[in-house]
Amino acid sequence: MPDFRLLDAGTICVLTPQNTAAKTWVNENIGDHQEWAGGVVIEHRYVLDIIQGIAADGLTIAQPRL
């Protein structure tokens, strides 16, 4: 099971932590943030940097097929 799920919702993305390690990563690496449906709302311009940070720390992301 991946640590995060990433949903591209058009104008924003929602990054949802799937376990304790992922929730800890969000708390330590993403400052003040807006949550929606259990995930972190992210503007597209920040997604690549966040994905790279997650990967650099050895965590995984799944992107659902719609």
Sine and cosine of phi, psi and omega as CSV:
sin_phi,cos_phi,sin_psi,cos_psi,sin_omega,cos_omega
0.00,0.00,0.73,-0.69,0.02,-1.00
-0.94,0.35,0.37,-0.93,0.01,-1.00
-0.97,0.26,-0.52,0.86,-0.02,-1.00
-0.72,-0.69,0.41,-0.91,0.22,-0.98
-0.88,-0.48,0.65,-0.76,-0.01,-1.00
-0.87,-0.50,0.83,-0.56,0.03,-1.00
-0.90,-0.44,0.85,-0.52,0.08,-1.00
-1.00,0.03,0.94,-0.35,-0.07,-1.00
-0.97,-0.23,0.46,0.89,0.03,-1.00
1.00,-0.07,-1.00,-0.01,-0.04,-1.00
-1.00,0.09,-0.25,0.97,0.03,-1.00
-0.65,-0.76,0.19,-0.98,0.17,-0.99
-0.85,-0.52,0.44,-0.90,0.07,-1.00
-0.85,-0.52,0.87,-0.49,0.01,-1.00
-0.97,-0.25,0.90,-0.43,-0.09,-1.00
-0.93,-0.37,0.90,-0.45,0.06,-1.00
-0.93,0.37,0.65,-0.76,-0.07,-1.00
-0.95,-0.30,-0.09,1.00,-0.02,-1.00
-0.42,-0.91,0.03,-1.00,-0.05,-1.00
-0.89,0.45,-0.66,0.76,0.00,-1.00
-0.88,0.48,-0.64,0.77,0.01,-1.00
-0.93,0.36,-0.65,0.76,0.04,-1.00
-0.90,0.45,-0.65,0.76,0.05,-1.00
-0.89,0.45,-0.67,0.74,0.01,-1.00
-0.86,0.50,-0.71,0.70,0.02,-1.00
-0.86,0.51,-0.74,0.67,-0.04,-1.00
-0.89,0.45,-0.55,0.84,-0.03,-1.00
-1.00,0.06,-0.39,0.92,-0.16,-0.99
-0.87,-0.49,-0.31,0.95,0.02,-1.00
-0.89,-0.47,0.92,-0.39,-0.05,-1.00
-0.89,0.46,-0.66,-0.76,0.02,-1.00
-0.85,0.53,0.83,-0.56,-0.06,-1.00
-0.60,-0.80,0.35,-0.94,0.05,-1.00
-1.00,-0.09,0.73,-0.68,0.06,-1.00
-0.95,-0.32,0.51,-0.86,0.05,-1.00
-0.52,-0.86,0.81,-0.59,0.05,-1.00
0.81,0.59,0.61,0.79,0.03,-1.00
1.00,0.09,0.01,1.00,-0.01,-1.00
-0.87,-0.50,0.13,-0.99,0.00,-1.00
-0.99,-0.14,0.80,-0.60,0.03,-1.00
-0.99,0.15,0.78,-0.62,-0.07,-1.00
-0.75,-0.66,0.72,-0.70,0.13,-0.99
-0.95,0.31,0.54,-0.84,-0.05,-1.00
-0.81,0.58,-0.58,0.81,-0.08,-1.00
-0.92,0.40,-0.28,0.96,0.00,-1.00
-0.97,-0.23,-0.19,0.98,-0.13,-0.99
-0.87,0.49,-0.74,0.67,-0.06,-1.00
-0.87,0.50,-0.71,0.71,0.02,-1.00
-0.88,0.48,-0.65,0.76,0.00,-1.00
-0.93,0.37,-0.69,0.72,0.04,-1.00
-0.87,0.50,-0.68,0.73,0.01,-1.00
-0.90,0.43,-0.63,0.78,0.05,-1.00
-0.90,0.43,-0.66,0.75,0.03,-1.00
-0.88,0.47,-0.75,0.67,0.00,-1.00
-0.89,0.46,-0.65,0.76,0.00,-1.00
-0.89,0.45,-0.47,0.88,0.01,-1.00
-1.00,-0.04,0.15,0.99,0.11,-0.99
0.99,0.15,0.27,0.96,0.04,-1.00
-0.99,-0.15,0.28,-0.96,-0.08,-1.00
-0.87,-0.49,0.41,-0.91,0.00,-1.00
-0.75,-0.67,0.69,-0.72,0.13,-0.99
-0.93,-0.36,0.67,-0.74,0.08,-1.00
-0.93,-0.36,0.89,-0.46,-0.06,-1.00
-0.93,0.37,0.53,-0.85,0.11,-0.99
-1.00,0.01,0.75,-0.66,-0.02,-1.00
-0.98,-0.22,0.00,0.00,0.00,0.00
